[in-house]
């Protein structure tokens, strides 16, 4: 998957090949939304972010049908959404009202909950292999470091003290 900005952001499908002389043709993915960007592949679906004015949302494309899973009023999604290994949960970071919020929801858009609202999150989140925590970069005294944010509500733990933005 790829995002192309020319002049509006859209999604394209490109086949992959091991043959260096073969260049597969790109095909635009038809969407009902005005834009599509930050694509993520799930087990049997495609997630993407779409923006209309000051509103951004997370959309799911599955079996040719599009569904809006989440949208925020005057909210901006930071990076792209992250899909858990089992495909059941989606994590995403939103900047809204001057705060960065790490949110998690079920893959059908239900049960949206805030995991963290106290860090200045940066970049896209990534699920830890254990499925019980999410890794994200957050500013720590002006420098982005990696933090582990636990789903059970315990405080975030800084574990990489070097400059990092995207843990993906």
C-alpha positions as CSV (number, residue, x, y, z in Angstrom):
1,X,0.0,0.0,0.0
2,X,1.1,3.6,-0.5
3,X,-0.1,7.1,0.0
4,X,0.2,9.5,-2.9
5,X,-0.3,13.3,-2.4
6,X,-0.9,14.8,-5.8
7,X,-2.6,17.3,-4.8
8,X,-4.9,15.3,-2.6
9,X,-3.9,12.2,-0.6
10,X,-5.1,9.0,-2.1
11,X,-4.4,5.3,-1.7
12,X,-2.9,3.0,-4.3
13,X,-2.3,-0.7,-4.7
14,X,1.0,-1.9,-6.2
15,X,1.9,-5.5,-6.7
16,X,5.3,-6.8,-5.4
17,X,7.6,-8.9,-7.4
18,X,11.1,-10.4,-7.0
19,X,12.0,-9.6,-10.7
20,X,14.1,-6.4,-10.9
21,X,13.0,-5.9,-14.6
22,X,9.3,-6.1,-13.9
23,X,7.6,-2.9,-12.7
24,X,4.0,-3.6,-11.7
25,X,1.3,-1.1,-12.5
26,X,-0.2,0.9,-9.7
27,X,-4.0,1.0,-9.3
28,X,-5.8,3.6,-7.3
29,X,-8.1,2.3,-4.6
30,X,-11.5,3.9,-5.0
31,X,-12.7,5.5,-1.8
32,X,-16.0,7.3,-1.0
33,X,-14.1,9.6,1.4
34,X,-12.4,12.8,0.2
35,X,-8.9,11.5,1.0
36,X,-7.0,8.5,2.2
37,X,-3.6,8.3,3.9
38,X,-1.6,6.4,6.5
39,X,-2.7,2.9,5.3
40,X,-2.3,-0.1,7.6
41,X,-3.0,-3.7,6.6
42,X,-5.1,-5.9,9.0
43,X,-5.7,-9.6,8.7
44,X,-8.6,-9.1,6.2
45,X,-9.0,-5.3,6.1
46,X,-7.3,-2.1,5.3
47,X,-7.3,0.8,7.8
48,X,-6.7,4.4,6.6
49,X,-7.1,7.9,7.9
50,X,-9.3,10.4,6.0
51,X,-9.7,14.1,6.6
52,X,-12.5,16.5,5.9
53,X,-11.9,20.1,6.9
54,X,-10.8,20.1,10.6
55,X,-12.1,16.6,11.1
56,X,-10.0,13.4,10.8
57,X,-11.3,9.9,11.1
58,X,-10.1,6.3,10.9
59,X,-11.8,4.2,8.2
60,X,-11.9,0.5,7.5
61,X,-12.1,-1.1,4.1
62,X,-13.2,-4.7,4.1
63,X,-14.7,-6.7,1.3
64,X,-15.2,-3.6,-0.7
65,X,-17.2,-1.8,2.0
66,X,-16.0,1.3,3.9
67,X,-16.8,1.9,7.5
68,X,-15.9,4.9,9.6
69,X,-14.6,3.5,12.9
70,X,-13.7,6.8,14.7
71,X,-13.8,10.5,14.0
72,X,-12.8,13.5,16.1
73,X,-14.0,17.0,16.0
74,X,-11.0,19.3,15.5
75,X,-8.7,16.4,16.2
76,X,-5.6,15.4,14.3
77,X,-4.4,11.8,14.1
78,X,-0.6,11.6,14.7
79,X,1.1,9.1,12.6
80,X,-1.2,6.2,11.6
81,X,-3.2,3.7,13.5
82,X,-1.6,0.5,14.8
83,X,-3.3,-2.9,14.5
84,X,-2.7,-5.5,17.2
85,X,-1.2,-8.8,16.1
86,X,-4.5,-10.7,16.4
87,X,-6.3,-7.9,14.5
88,X,-8.8,-7.3,17.3
89,X,-7.7,-3.9,18.5
90,X,-6.5,-0.6,17.0
91,X,-4.3,1.9,18.8
92,X,-4.0,5.5,17.6
93,X,-2.7,8.9,18.8
94,X,-4.8,12.0,18.6
95,X,-3.9,15.6,19.2
96,X,-7.1,17.3,20.5
97,X,-7.6,20.4,22.7
98,X,-3.8,20.9,23.1
99,X,-3.3,17.3,24.5
100,X,-2.0,14.1,23.0
101,X,-4.2,11.1,23.6
102,X,-3.3,7.5,23.1
103,X,-6.5,5.7,22.4
104,X,-7.4,2.0,21.8
105,X,-10.6,0.6,20.3
106,X,-11.9,-2.7,19.1
107,X,-11.4,-3.4,15.4
108,X,-15.1,-2.7,14.8
109,X,-14.8,0.8,16.3
110,X,-16.4,0.0,19.7
111,X,-15.1,0.4,23.2
112,X,-12.8,3.4,22.5
113,X,-10.8,4.2,25.6
114,X,-7.9,6.6,26.4
115,X,-4.8,4.8,27.6
116,X,-2.7,8.0,28.1
117,X,-3.3,11.7,28.2
118,X,-0.3,12.9,30.2
119,X,2.5,12.5,27.7
120,X,3.4,14.6,24.7
121,X,3.2,11.8,22.2
122,X,5.0,11.8,18.8
123,X,4.7,9.6,15.7
124,X,2.8,6.5,15.2
125,X,2.2,4.0,18.1
126,X,3.2,0.3,17.7
127,X,1.8,-2.8,19.6
128,X,4.3,-4.6,21.8
129,X,4.6,-8.3,21.0
130,X,2.9,-9.2,24.3
131,X,-0.4,-7.4,23.1
132,X,-0.7,-5.9,26.6
133,X,1.2,-2.7,25.9
134,X,1.9,-0.1,23.2
135,X,5.2,1.5,22.4
136,X,5.1,5.2,21.4
137,X,7.6,8.1,21.3
138,X,6.9,11.0,23.7
139,X,8.8,14.2,24.3
140,X,10.9,14.0,27.5
141,X,12.4,17.4,28.2
142,X,12.2,18.3,24.5
143,X,13.7,15.0,23.2
144,X,11.5,12.2,21.9
145,X,12.1,8.8,23.7
146,X,10.3,5.5,23.5
147,X,7.8,4.7,26.2
148,X,5.8,1.5,27.0
149,X,2.2,2.3,27.8
150,X,0.4,-0.5,29.6
151,X,-3.2,-1.2,28.8
152,X,-4.0,-1.9,32.4
153,X,-3.6,1.8,33.4
154,X,-0.2,1.5,35.2
155,X,2.2,4.5,34.5
156,X,4.1,4.6,31.3
157,X,7.7,3.4,31.4
158,X,10.5,5.1,29.5
159,X,12.8,2.4,28.2
160,X,14.9,3.9,25.4
161,X,16.6,7.1,26.3
162,X,18.0,7.9,22.9
163,X,16.3,10.0,20.2
164,X,13.4,8.0,18.7
165,X,10.1,9.1,17.0
166,X,8.5,6.0,15.3
167,X,8.8,2.6,17.0
168,X,7.2,0.8,14.1
